[in-house]
Amino acid sequence: MATTGMRAVKSLLDHLVSYVSDSLKTVFQYTTDSGKTLDREYVSCLNCSQIDPKSNMENTKKLFNDESKILAFHGFQSFEEDEIDADLAHQIGVEFAEKMWGERFEVIVITHLNTDNIHNHFLLNSTSFVDGKRYCNTYKDLYRMRNISDELCREHGLSIIEQRKNVSKSRRSYFKTKTIRELVKKDIDEALNICFTKTQFLNELELLGYKVEFKENSITVLHPLAQKPVHLKSLGINYTNEKIIERILDTEPKRYSAFPMYDQLGFDIRPYYEKYKQRKLTGLQRLFIHYQYLLRIIPKDHSTRPNQKYSKEYIEATKEIESFSRQTIIICKNSIETLDDLYQFVDKTKDELSQLEKLRQKYRNKVRYTKNENEVEELKEKAKSLSPEIAKLRKQLVDCETIEERSTHIAKFIDGKENRRTRDYERN
């Protein structure tokens, strides 16, 4: 059984995730989050580049002079719990996108594995690359989405939602109140874990497709799949207005300390942090750790917490702790101090990636001509076993590109901060 939906992505989204300046990239980064896709193994692009689909979409809009506020459409396809595995879910997602939009639009298909229900996300350019005409997302389109999804589920032996008498034909009516309330609680909890202000919290919910009404005595949200709003205080004592605000303002060290993230990624950053404090680090290693130190993402000690208002720079960096951590690990683990060191590492990584991709393709080609079923399964397993390492190397290349871009920004930020400190000292 699969459910589908679609919502517009407007230019107003650019402020919802503060560390990204444009909304198309905002949604792309959200939907392709590596923690949800197992290192982006389940990401496919139709009619656009796998490496840089965002630029392709932007170029299409420039080509046809499309300056509409609706930049894209963000769709989903959610499957019944324990009915499907990730490979099949992604396959169906790609087939769905090809049938629905493949002839006219650029589409990114992403399969998320971070919930009990495996689900696909679709990021659809609102402008057709064929003639520049816009996608409208009418009720007819939504009805077609449902029918195509049902058709594919039947082909692959999955269940579908059967229409019953005296029941609304709308898919939204299928979802029981209890299920909606559980989804709302989960989304609220996740939003509170990454938001530091009320505005951030409200924006995060809007990004997830909610309609939010924040009053003095109550917060009401309308889930994108529901017909009736939910009063958060009805979800329990932890969801009253007072408790929500308290949880937003809660600044326990775990909310911003980077050490747990490094621990989660399986890398001990502490020796490098100690070298930094002893002024023994140089180049990119010192630059990245110094930046996190200045913003108090890496705290001076385990009990330290910021006593000043959160700066824009701090909030942006904090929301990207995982990204900063991964890139710092690459720099430290591979002794990358200069951009030349980085370029050499990139070349080495590209060579490794190319060899693994060729080997995987070799196994896949053999599958086509092998008649022995046991041998076919063995070849498929060999090809599949290479995918995690390939995904890891691809991610490293993306991180290396970001390291180069960020190093300039970080250096300017540090220089500006040091200059302000010097001026304040001279003034006093």
RODO-2510 file (C-alpha; in nm, 4 decimals, decimal comma):
residues 428
     n   res          X          Y          Z
     1     m     0,0000     0,0000     0,0000
     2     a     0,1313     0,3423    -0,0894
     3     t     0,0010     0,6925    -0,0255
     4     t     0,0987     0,9997    -0,2262
     5     g     0,0908     1,3771    -0,1957
     6     m     0,2415     1,6952    -0,3378
     7     r     0,2986     2,0544    -0,2215
     8     a     0,4482     2,3660    -0,3746
     9     v     0,7924     2,4971    -0,2834
    10     k     0,7892     2,8784    -0,2874
    11     s     1,0649     3,1350    -0,2683
    12     l     0,9522     3,2196     0,0830
    13     l     1,1224     2,9020     0,1946
    14     d     1,4654     3,0586     0,1757
    15     h     1,4458     3,1684     0,5381
    16     l     1,3273     2,8377     0,6753
    17     v     1,6695     2,6810     0,6891
    18     s     1,9005     2,9665     0,7735
    19     y     2,2237     2,8147     0,6479
    20     v     2,0996     2,7916     0,2880
    21     s     2,0299     3,1045     0,0865
    22     d     1,8048     2,9637    -0,1795
    23     s     1,4933     2,7553    -0,1327
    24     l     1,5553     2,5005    -0,4072
    25     k     1,8765     2,3957    -0,2355
    26     t     1,6966     2,3975     0,0994
    27     v     1,4505     2,1308    -0,0047
    28     f     1,7168     1,9357    -0,1923
    29     q     1,9388     1,9216     0,1170
    30     y     1,6458     1,8228     0,3356
    31     t     1,5263     1,5424     0,1098
    32     t     1,8731     1,4032     0,0424
    33     d     1,9861     1,4054     0,4049
    34     s     2,2474     1,1273     0,4286
    35     g     2,1208     0,9994     0,7622
    36     k     1,7879     0,9237     0,6022
    37     t     1,9124     0,7717     0,2753
    38     l     2,2000     0,5551     0,3961
    39     d     2,4752     0,7693     0,2480
    40     r     2,2612     0,8844    -0,0464
    41     e     2,2623     0,5392    -0,2058
    42     y     1,8928     0,5815    -0,2803
    43     v     1,9017     0,9059    -0,4758
    44     s     1,8190     0,9092    -0,8506
    45     c     1,7869     1,1995    -1,0928
    46     l     1,5637     1,2078    -1,4021
    47     n     1,6443     1,4504    -1,6838
    48     c     1,9099     1,6229    -1,4727
    49     s     2,2635     1,5645    -1,3523
    50     q     2,3225     1,3301    -1,0597
    51     i     2,6152     1,5492    -0,9532
    52     d     2,4459     1,8902    -0,9566
    53     p     2,0711     1,8646    -1,0245
    54     k     1,9994     2,1981    -0,8576
    55     s     2,2048     2,3884    -1,1169
    56     n     2,0259     2,2053    -1,3984
    57     m     1,6898     2,3114    -1,2587
    58     e     1,8028     2,6688    -1,2120
    59     n     1,9379     2,6812    -1,5702
    60     t     1,6043     2,5565    -1,7046
    61     k     1,4273     2,8440    -1,5296
    62     k     1,6799     3,0947    -1,6650
    63     l     1,6427     2,9546    -2,0168
    64     f     1,2662     3,0137    -2,0153
    65     n     1,2787     3,3319    -1,8006
    66     d     1,0607     3,1705    -1,5343
    67     e     1,0583     3,3945    -1,2261
    68     s     0,7494     3,2502    -1,0583
    69     k     0,7450     3,2236    -0,6776
    70     i     0,6763     2,8512    -0,7009
    71     l     1,0223     2,7099    -0,7724
    72     a     0,9437     2,3417    -0,7422
    73     f     0,7060     2,0806    -0,6060
    74     h     0,7877     1,8468    -0,3179
    75     g     0,5996     1,5159    -0,3376
    76     f     0,6000     1,1982    -0,1333
    77     q     0,5096     0,8308    -0,1648
    78     s     0,4797     0,6394     0,1621
    79     f     0,4538     0,2599     0,1887
    80     e     0,2929     0,0266     0,4390
    81     e     0,5210    -0,0685     0,7286
    82     d     0,7168    -0,3965     0,6762
    83     e     0,5648    -0,4478     0,3300
    84     i     0,8603    -0,3355     0,1200
    85     d     1,2392    -0,3084     0,1305
    86     a     1,4492    -0,0063     0,0358
    87     d     1,5591    -0,1368    -0,3064
    88     l     1,2051    -0,2054    -0,4241
    89     a     1,0743     0,1204    -0,2748
    90     h     1,3326     0,3197    -0,4679
    91     q     1,2691     0,1217    -0,7858
    92     i     0,8964     0,1950    -0,7609
    93     g     0,9729     0,5601    -0,6873
    94     v     1,1830     0,5921    -1,0036
    95     e     0,9207     0,4113    -1,2136
    96     f     0,6519     0,6354    -1,0658
    97     a     0,8471     0,9535    -1,1463
    98     e     0,9159     0,8364    -1,5023
    99     k     0,5482     0,7695    -1,5707
   100     m     0,4255     1,0816    -1,3946
   101     w     0,6772     1,3470    -1,5045
   102     g     0,9630     1,1826    -1,6981
   103     e     0,8772     1,3193    -2,0426
   104     r     0,8677     1,6873    -1,9453
   105     f     1,0225     1,7646    -1,6050
   106     e     1,3448     1,7322    -1,4079
   107     v     1,2913     1,5160    -1,1003
   108     i     1,4986     1,3981    -0,8053
   109     v     1,3826     1,0732    -0,6435
   110     i     1,4981     1,0074    -0,2864
   111     t     1,4137     0,7103    -0,0655
   112     h     1,4191     0,7770     0,3100
   113     l     1,4732     0,4976     0,5608
   114     n     1,4622     0,6985     0,8850
   115     t     1,1067     0,6044     0,9863
   116     d     0,9126     0,2812     1,0336
   117     n     0,7524     0,3508     0,6968
   118     i     0,9952     0,3547     0,4051
   119     h     0,8981     0,6501     0,1871
   120     n     1,0010     0,8301    -0,1305
   121     h     1,0435     1,2029    -0,1802
   122     f     1,0175     1,3726    -0,5198
   123     l     1,1657     1,7129    -0,5928
   124     l     1,0098     1,8304    -0,9191
   125     n     1,1203     2,1390    -1,1087
   126     s     0,8068     2,3458    -1,1660
   127     t     0,9368     2,4473    -1,5112
   128     s     0,9383     2,1986    -1,7996
   129     f     1,2767     2,1554    -1,9677
   130     v     1,0895     2,0793    -2,2947
   131     d     0,8912     2,4014    -2,3485
   132     g     0,9158     2,6061    -2,0267
   133     k     0,5518     2,5460    -1,9348
   134     r     0,4760     2,5154    -1,5645
   135     y     0,3501     2,2212    -1,3642
   136     c     0,0163     2,3150    -1,2039
   137     n    -0,0445     2,0370    -0,9463
   138     t    -0,4202     2,0243    -0,9963
   139     y    -0,6642     1,7772    -0,8420
   140     k    -0,6405     1,5899    -1,1696
   141     d    -0,2646     1,5568    -1,1189
   142     l    -0,3112     1,4311    -0,7615
   143     y    -0,5690     1,1770    -0,8811
   144     r    -0,3258     1,0606    -1,1523
   145     m    -0,0489     1,0291    -0,8896
   146     r    -0,2666     0,8010    -0,6826
   147     n    -0,3655     0,5841    -0,9809
   148     i    -0,0089     0,5432    -1,1081
   149     s     0,1112     0,4589    -0,7567
   150     d    -0,1658     0,1978    -0,7181
   151     e    -0,0842     0,0509    -1,0588
   152     l     0,2829     0,0059    -0,9682
   153     c     0,1959    -0,1412    -0,6283
   154     r    -0,0238    -0,4015    -0,7990
   155     e     0,2531    -0,4852    -1,0479
   156     h     0,4947    -0,5486    -0,7620
   157     g     0,2518    -0,7455    -0,5472
   158     l     0,1887    -0,4736    -0,2869
   159     s    -0,1426    -0,3891    -0,1262
   160     i    -0,3413    -0,0766    -0,2125
   161     i    -0,6091     0,1241    -0,0356
   162     e    -0,9422    -0,0045    -0,1568
   163     q    -1,2321     0,2414    -0,1674
   164     r    -1,5172     0,1478     0,0628
   165     k    -1,8816     0,2484     0,0650
   166     n    -1,9753     0,5479     0,2732
   167     v    -1,6116     0,6469     0,2956
   168     s    -1,4680     0,9588     0,1340
   169     k    -1,2707     0,8933    -0,1814
   170     s    -0,9993     1,1280    -0,0608
   171     r    -0,6833     0,9537     0,0557
   172     r    -0,6648     1,1930     0,3448
   173     s    -0,9719     1,0382     0,5010
   174     y    -0,7983     0,7022     0,5154
   175     f    -0,5576     0,8141     0,7824
   176     k    -0,7025     0,7695     1,1266
   177     t    -0,6856     1,0440     1,3834
   178     k    -0,4595     0,8363     1,6038
   179     t    -0,2064     0,7913     1,3229
   180     i    -0,2085     1,1621     1,2412
   181     r    -0,1544     1,2530     1,6066
   182     e     0,1429     1,0155     1,6254
   183     l     0,2941     1,1712     1,3131
   184     v     0,2403     1,5210     1,4549
   185     k     0,4100     1,4303     1,7849
   186     k     0,7064     1,2815     1,6015
   187     d     0,7481     1,5877     1,3774
   188     i     0,7124     1,8246     1,6747
   189     d     0,9821     1,6381     1,8684
   190     e     1,2206     1,6383     1,5708
   191     a     1,1647     2,0107     1,5075
   192     l     1,2296     2,0959     1,8724
   193     n     1,5603     1,9075     1,8615
   194     i     1,7037     2,1386     1,5934
   195     c     1,5336     2,4732     1,6603
   196     f     1,6549     2,7464     1,8943
   197     t     1,3810     3,0075     1,8475
   198     k     1,0043     3,0137     1,8109
   199     t     1,0399     3,1435     1,4550
   200     q     1,2715     2,8573     1,3610
   201     f     1,0271     2,6100     1,5120
   202     l     0,7308     2,7482     1,3156
   203     n     0,9331     2,7637     0,9934
   204     e     1,0505     2,4061     1,0352
   205     l     0,6900     2,2850     1,0673
   206     e     0,5914     2,4829     0,7579
   207     l     0,8795     2,3225     0,5709
   208     l     0,7328     1,9825     0,6605
   209     g     0,4020     2,0908     0,5042
   210     y     0,2112     2,1968     0,8184
   211     k    -0,0211     2,4935     0,8475
   212     v     0,0489     2,6477     1,1870
   213     e    -0,1527     2,8868     1,4032
   214     f     0,0335     3,0122     1,7098
   215     k    -0,1898     3,1826     1,9670
   216     e    -0,1136     3,2897     2,3210
   217     n    -0,3049     3,0008     2,4742
   218     s    -0,2743     2,7346     2,2066
   219     i    -0,0776     2,6118     1,9090
   220     t    -0,2797     2,4493     1,6315
   221     v    -0,1245     2,2547     1,3417
   222     l    -0,2800     2,1013     1,0328
   223     h    -0,0931     1,7969     0,9063
   224     p    -0,0615     1,7890     0,5220
   225     l    -0,2506     1,4564     0,5175
   226     a    -0,5238     1,5583     0,7631
   227     q    -0,8521     1,7432     0,7230
   228     k    -0,8806     1,8684     1,0794
   229     p    -0,6179     2,0581     1,2799
   230     v    -0,4597     1,9246     1,5984
   231     h    -0,4269     2,1310     1,9177
   232     l    -0,0781     2,0534     2,0446
   233     k    -0,1808     2,0748     2,4090
   234     s    -0,4143     1,7796     2,3441
   235     l    -0,1072     1,5643     2,2740
   236     g     0,0029     1,5734     2,6378
   237     i     0,1695     1,7871     2,9012
   238     n     0,4934     1,8162     2,6995
   239     y     0,3080     1,9919     2,4173
   240     t     0,1419     2,2840     2,5938
   241     n     0,2441     2,6339     2,4888
   242     e     0,4513     2,6789     2,8040
   243     k     0,6294     2,3452     2,7610
   244     i     0,6934     2,4054     2,3888
   245     i     0,8566     2,7416     2,4616
   246     e     1,0543     2,5844     2,7478
   247     r     1,1823     2,3092     2,5183
   248     i     1,2772     2,5641     2,2505
   249     l     1,4725     2,7731     2,5004
   250     d     1,6357     2,4706     2,6580
   251     t     2,0061     2,5138     2,5879
   252     e     2,1552     2,2054     2,7463
   253     p     2,5092     2,1386     2,6265
   254     k     2,3910     1,8373     2,4284
   255     r     2,2036     2,0766     2,2000
   256     y     2,5182     2,2275     2,0569
   257     s     2,8184     2,0235     2,1643
   258     a     2,9873     1,8680     1,8616
   259     f     3,1587     1,5903     2,0528
   260     p     2,8590     1,3553     2,0475
   261     m     2,8407     1,3965     1,6687
   262     y     3,2056     1,3007     1,6308
   263     d     3,1459     1,0045     1,8601
   264     q     2,8457     0,9076     1,6500
   265     l     3,0593     0,9203     1,3357
   266     g     3,3196     0,6972     1,5022
   267     f     3,6056     0,9460     1,5132
   268     d     3,7925     1,0769     1,8188
   269     i     3,8311     1,4510     1,7620
   270     r     3,9703     1,5171     2,1098
   271     p     4,3441     1,4657     2,0270
   272     y     4,3144     1,7219     1,7474
   273     y     4,1195     1,9539     1,9756
   274     e     4,3980     1,9284     2,2349
   275     k     4,6592     2,0035     1,9666
   276     y     4,4488     2,3034     1,8671
   277     k     4,4464     2,4358     2,2251
   278     q     4,8240     2,3834     2,2358
   279     r     4,8581     2,5832     1,9097
   280     k     5,0043     2,2796     1,7307
   281     l     4,7495     2,2623     1,4483
   282     t     4,8023     2,4437     1,1185
   283     g     4,6281     2,4985     0,7854
   284     l     4,2795     2,3638     0,7186
   285     q     4,2854     2,1495     1,0350
   286     r     4,3237     2,4548     1,2562
   287     l     4,0847     2,6624     1,0424
   288     f     3,7880     2,4242     1,0741
   289     i     3,8362     2,3487     1,4442
   290     h     3,9023     2,7156     1,5265
   291     y     3,5774     2,8121     1,3524
   292     q     3,3733     2,5625     1,5546
   293     y     3,5553     2,6755     1,8690
   294     l     3,4791     3,0453     1,8101
   295     l     3,1110     2,9700     1,7613
   296     r     3,1134     2,7490     2,0715
   297     i     2,9963     2,4490     1,8676
   298     i     3,3030     2,2799     2,0094
   299     p     3,2816     2,4155     2,3638
   300     k     3,5719     2,5286     2,5778
   301     d     3,4689     2,2599     2,8235
   302     h     3,1835     2,0168     2,8597
   303     s     2,9786     2,2498     3,0780
   304     t     3,0222     2,5723     2,8818
   305     r     2,7278     2,7138     2,7018
   306     p     2,6769     3,0426     2,5170
   307     n     2,5582     3,3278     2,7359
   308     q     2,4985     3,5623     2,4471
   309     k     2,2117     3,5700     2,1983
   310     y     2,2503     3,3236     1,9170
   311     s     2,4095     3,4872     1,6165
   312     k     2,2998     3,4050     1,2652
   313     e     2,6397     3,2492     1,2027
   314     y     2,6080     3,0304     1,5107
   315     i     2,2600     2,9032     1,4198
   316     e     2,3655     2,8294     1,0625
   317     a     2,6730     2,6359     1,1709
   318     t     2,4909     2,4499     1,4495
   319     k     2,2335     2,3153     1,2050
   320     e     2,5213     2,1784     0,9976
   321     i     2,7139     2,0141     1,2814
   322     e     2,7120     1,6759     1,1077
   323     s     2,8430     1,8269     0,7853
   324     f     3,1172     2,0220     0,9661
   325     s     3,2084     1,7112     1,1644
   326     r     3,2401     1,4917     0,8531
   327     q     3,4558     1,7481     0,6764
   328     t     3,6758     1,8047     0,9808
   329     i     3,7258     1,4279     1,0059
   330     i     3,8370     1,4139     0,6403
   331     i     4,0836     1,6980     0,7006
   332     c     4,2280     1,5539     1,0221
   333     k     4,2271     1,1847     0,9309
   334     n     4,4070     1,2436     0,5997
   335     s     4,6471     1,5135     0,7261
   336     i     4,5056     1,7747     0,4882
   337     e     4,6584     2,1108     0,5742
   338     t     4,6546     2,2962     0,2409
   339     l     4,4284     2,3138    -0,0635
   340     d     4,6977     2,1263    -0,2579
   341     d     4,6672     1,8436    -0,0043
   342     l     4,2918     1,8534    -0,0581
   343     y     4,3240     1,8347    -0,4377
   344     q     4,5580     1,5349    -0,4113
   345     f     4,3118     1,3611    -0,1813
   346     v     4,0285     1,4332    -0,4282
   347     d     4,2287     1,2835    -0,7175
   348     k     4,3042     0,9734    -0,5113
   349     t     3,9377     0,9389    -0,4099
   350     k     3,8214     0,9772    -0,7705
   351     d     4,0572     0,6991    -0,8792
   352     e     3,9284     0,4669    -0,6065
   353     l     3,5700     0,5538    -0,6956
   354     s     3,6259     0,4936    -1,0657
   355     q     3,7784     0,1499    -1,0031
   356     l     3,4932     0,0427    -0,7753
   357     e     3,2269     0,1705    -1,0168
   358     k     3,3889    -0,0179    -1,3060
   359     l     3,4054    -0,3353    -1,0974
   360     r     3,0404    -0,3023    -0,9934
   361     q     2,9350    -0,2425    -1,3527
   362     k     3,1367    -0,5486    -1,4580
   363     y     2,9356    -0,7643    -1,2161
   364     r     2,6087    -0,6096    -1,3361
   365     n     2,6982    -0,6733    -1,7013
   366     k     2,7735    -1,0386    -1,6269
   367     v     2,4277    -1,0768    -1,4708
   368     r     2,2667    -1,0051    -1,8090
   369     y     2,4423    -1,2952    -1,9798
   370     t     2,4493    -1,5511    -1,6982
   371     k     2,1781    -1,8168    -1,7023
   372     n     2,2707    -1,9960    -1,3812
   373     e     2,0429    -1,8533    -1,1091
   374     n     2,2891    -1,9198    -0,8276
   375     e     2,5644    -1,7445    -1,0181
   376     v     2,3303    -1,4539    -1,0929
   377     e     2,2516    -1,4098    -0,7237
   378     e     2,6219    -1,4288    -0,6391
   379     l     2,7041    -1,1577    -0,8959
   380     k     2,4235    -0,9354    -0,7692
   381     e     2,5490    -0,9757    -0,4138
   382     k     2,9038    -0,8840    -0,5198
   383     a     2,7760    -0,5721    -0,6979
   384     k     2,5605    -0,4780    -0,4015
   385     s     2,8478    -0,5215    -0,1555
   386     l     3,0418    -0,2475    -0,3368
   387     s     2,7617     0,0085    -0,3134
   388     p     2,8238     0,1275     0,0471
   389     e     3,1904     0,2067    -0,0274
   390     i     3,0948     0,3780    -0,3542
   391     a     2,8378     0,5882    -0,1711
   392     k     3,0971     0,6750     0,0942
   393     l     3,3505     0,7908    -0,1668
   394     r     3,0869     0,9963    -0,3493
   395     k     2,9955     1,1667    -0,0251
   396     q     3,3635     1,2356     0,0449
   397     l     3,3960     1,4109    -0,2908
   398     v     3,0927     1,6262    -0,2151
   399     d     3,2385     1,7076     0,1272
   400     c     3,5757     1,7963    -0,0295
   401     e     3,4069     2,0383    -0,2663
   402     t     3,2302     2,1980     0,0299
   403     i     3,5581     2,2157     0,2254
   404     e     3,7128     2,4250    -0,0501
   405     e     3,4110     2,6580    -0,0610
   406     r     3,3824     2,6852     0,3155
   407     s     3,7499     2,7493     0,3820
   408     t     3,7254     3,0928     0,2181
   409     h     3,4064     3,1822     0,4064
   410     i     3,5462     3,0612     0,7388
   411     a     3,8723     3,2522     0,6904
   412     k     3,6794     3,5739     0,6184
   413     f     3,4591     3,5197     0,9244
   414     i     3,7596     3,4598     1,1508
   415     d     3,9467     3,7593     1,0068
   416     g     3,6414     3,9789     1,0622
   417     k     3,6014     3,8554     1,4183
   418     e     3,9713     3,9091     1,4952
   419     n     3,9620     4,2576     1,3418
   420     r     3,6627     4,3513     1,5563
   421     r     3,8438     4,2198     1,8622
   422     t     4,1513     4,4302     1,7778
   423     r     3,9429     4,7446     1,7292
   424     d     3,7629     4,6871     2,0596
   425     y     4,0993     4,6409     2,2340
   426     e     4,2442     4,9575     2,0832
   427     r     3,9296     5,1521     2,1685
   428     n     3,9511     5,0499     2,5319
***
